[in-house]
Amino acid sequence: MTNPGDSNPYQTPAPGTQYPQYGNQPGGYDQQYGSAPAGQNYAGQNYAGQNYAQQNYPNGAYPNTGYAQQPAGTNALAIASLICSIVGVSLVGVILGHIALNQIKRTGEQGRGMALAGLIIGYISMVLIIIYFIVIVGIIGTGTYFSYTG
């Protein structure tokens, strides 16, 4: 150990030099640093034998931290399918609905109900349009016209 009057503080100490003892002082607490004795915390509670570093979680899972995953958004094609079917572009609505259902199944997005509604409305409107054209062709084909001439 070096003395305050030494010229070189980095020199090797002389053989037999006594160093101060560090660690717990008599009385239980280290008077110099204020630390608790081994195996106790500052409140005097014994924690010896407890291993805080190793906690057993099932299957390597971690405890719930309170953060939830964001739910997947609504599929844009499902929205487009519903809108197209309502507006009257039923063929486009049916095609978009089928594509949306496939994407929703693959990605887990939301919007399955909208895609199904787009499909149902699209198919119903297509059937009604076909029935309408059959009725019109039938009326024109028979030559029956509604005339009020006398």
PyMOL commands that set and color helices and strands:
alter all, ss='L'
color gray80, all
select helices_A, chain A and resi 58-60+76-87+90-107+112-142
alter helices_A, ss='H'
color red, helices_A
deselect
rebuild
show_as cartoon
